[in-house]
Amino acid sequence: MAALIEYLPKDSPVHRLNALTKFFWALFTLGFGLLFNDYRYLLALLASVLLVAALARVLQNLLPVISGLTVFAAMLFLIQTLFYNQGQVLFYLIPGVDWVPVTFQGLLSGLAMAARMMTIILSFLVFLATTRTQDIVLTLVEKFKIPYDYAFMFLTALRFIPSFLNEVKMVSAAQQARGHAIEGINPFKKIKSYAPVMIPLVLLSINKAENIAMAMETKGYCGGHRTSLRETKMKHADYLLTAALILLLVSSAAARAAGYGAT
């Protein structure tokens, strides 16, 4: 997961696209996924996201996350199946007293929700894995007119998530090497056992924040007019793809209003 939050440098057509184009693609995936409820539409959208990941040559890096998301998708599918009581009943989990009915519509609804969750999360992970964080900040500041301070906070938080996760593993391993047990079944004892891990993490975070503040002061943060080393420019492929995404999203909304893609 930590590796996917970071930018993965590859030589692919997706990497060469402008950050704004890839951001529109992620938003299109979000909008399309929320518009339709039919599992066939959502599975097709999920297949398209995996195709984009393969075209960007980051699909292999996505495999660990896909396996983790599959577990959550299975839980979401199970919950939706058990609590959706409309439609034809296929069987009962407790047949003797006809409790907990499993319906055909519940199965389809659970499959649709699981596919929607995986599609939306994977699309934004592909966006982060194929786009430099500097380009994301420039897009937020120049195109969406977000104040630079907020964009800088977003960039800083995004860049330090992988290092924070690595520090969690490092501190946990160090405490376990000293004989501290973290594993267990009791959730209350497990939460309590993480206290010796959280205290060093808090101290490390405070120390890192002080170092960042000192580095910002020495480099003249907010000291005058700001310039960028790299400028993000839209190319012909970016304009064509963005226009196609907008047209496809409008067509999808019209199709949904006409009754297509509903369960």
N, C-alpha and C positions, 0 to 999 in steps of 0.2 A: 504493500500500500504506500509506503513512504516513497519508493522509487517512482510511482506513478504520479504523485503530486509534483514531482520535479519534471523539468523539461528534459525530454529524451532526444538528443540530437541525431537526426536521421536525414538521409537524402531521399525525400519522397515528395510527390506532388502535393500532399496535404501539408507538409511542413513549409512548402514554398508559398502557400496561400497567405493572404493578409490575415492578421489577427481578428479584424472586424468581420471578415467573411466567415471564419471558423466560429466566431461568437454568434453570428446569425444562424449558422447551422445548428449549434447547440440549442438556441432558442426555438428554432423550427422543430427540432426533435421534441423539446418540452411541450410546445403548443400542439403538435400532432398527437403526442402521447396522451395529452389531457382531453383532446377533442373526441377521440374515438374510444368506444368501450368493447368493440368486437375483438376477440383474441386473435383473429386472423390478420387484422390490420396491425395490431401491436407486435405480433411475431414477425411480420414483414418489416416493420420499422426496426426491430431488434436485429434482424438479419442485415439490414442496411448499415446499422451502426458497426456491426462486426466487420462488414465489408470495408467500411472506411478505415477501421483500425488495421485491417490487413493491408490496405493500400498504403497506410502511413507506416507500416512495418513496426507497429507497437502491439500487435495482437498477442505475441508471445509474452510480452510484459504484462498484458492484461489477464492472462490465464490465472494467476493466483487470486486476483480480485474476483474474477468470474466464479471461481470455486467458492469463495466466501459469500458472494452475493447469491449464489445458488441455494445456500443454506437458508438465508433470510427469505428468498423467494419461495422456498418450500414451506417455511413457517407461515408466510403470508397466504399461500395457496391453501394450506390446511385450515387456517383460521377462517378464511372467507368461505371455504367449502362447508365447514361445520355450522356456521352461523347464518348462512344464506338459506332460507326456508321456502323460497318461491320456486315454482316449477315442478316438473315430474320427479317424484321420489324414486331413486334407483335402489337404495337399500338403507337399512338402519344400522348404526354402529352397535346399538344395543337392541337386537331384534326381538327379544322376548316381550318387552314392554313398549316397543316402537319409539325409542328415544334416540335423539341426535340423528335426524334424517339427513341423508346426503342426496341432493338433487342434481339433475343434469345441468340446470342453469347455474347452480352453485359451483360446479366443477369448471364451467366455462368462465364464470366471473372470477374465480380464483386464479385461473390461468392468465386471464387478461391483466389482473392486478399485478401478478408476479412479473409478467413480461414488461408492463409499464415501468415498474420500479427498476428493473435491470436496465432497461433502455435509457431512461433519463440519467441514471447515475453513470453508466458507461459512456454516454455521449459527452458529459462534462469532463470525465477522466481522459477521454481522447483529446478533448480541447486543451486540457492542461498539459498533457504529454507531448503535444505537437506545437505548442506556442510558448515562446520565451516570456518569462514573467515581465521583463522590461517592456515587451510589445503589448502585453495586456494592460500595463499601467499607462503607457502612451495612448492606447486606444480609449481607456476610461477618461483620461484627462483631455485629449484633443477632440475626440469624437463625441463623447457623452458629457463633456464639460463638468466632470466631477472634480472638486478641489483636490489639489495635489497632495495635501496632507492626508486625506482619506485614502487616496490611491496608494500613497506610500505605506500607510498602515496595512492596507490589504496585501501589498507586495511583501512587506516584512513578515506578516503572519504566515503568508503562503510559503515563503522561503525557509522559515524556521520550523515548520511542522515536521519535515523529515529529520532534522537534527534533534528535535524534541523527542520523537519516537525512538531514535537511536539512543538517546540518553535514558529513556525509560528502560530499554533493554539492558543497557550498561549498568544502571543502578540496581535493577532487579537481579542481574547476575551477580553483582558484587555482594548484595545482601544475602542471596542464597548461598554464596560461597562462604559466608560467615555463619551459616547455620540457620538463617531465618527462613521459615517455611511460608510460602505464599499459596500453594495449592491447597484445596480443600473443598468440601461439599457445602458446608454451612455458609450461606451468603454473608451473614453478619460478621462471622469470624474472618472471612476472606477480605471484606472491606476494611476491617480493623487491621489486618495484617499488612495492608498497603500503606499504612502510616509511615513506617520507616523508609518507604520508597518515595513518598510524596514530599517529605521534608527536604531531602537533598535536591529533588527536582525544583522545588520552590526557590531554594538558595541559588541553584544554578541559573534559573530563569532571571532572578533579580540581578545577579552578577552580569549576565549577558545583556540585560536591558541597560545597565549602567555603562557597559562598554559601547553599546550602540549609541547611546546619548552622547558620550564623549567623542565618538567618531563623527557624529553629525555636527557637533559644535566645531571641531577642528577643520571640517570640510566646508564650513560656512553655510549650513543649511538655513534656508530662508534669508540669505544675505543679499539678494538682489535678483536680477533677471535670470531666469532659468533657461538653459538651452539643452538640447538632446544630441547625443552623439550619432544616433541612428534615427532616421525618419521613416515611418511606415507609410508606404504609398500603395494605393489600390491599382492593380493591373487589370488588363482586359478580362482575364479569366475570373478575377474577383468580382468585377461588375456583372459578368454574365451569370456566375453562380449565385450571387446575391439576388439578382433579379429573378432567377429561376426558383430560388427558395421562397421568395416573397409571393410569387405567382402560385407556387404549389401550396403554400399555406392558405392563401385566399381561396383557392379551389377546394382545399380540404374543408375549410369552414363552410363553404357553400354546400359541399356534399353532405356534411354533417347536418346542416340545417334542412336539407332535403330528406333526411332520414337514413342516410347510409352510415354504416359503422356503429349502429346502436344494437345492443343486445335485446 
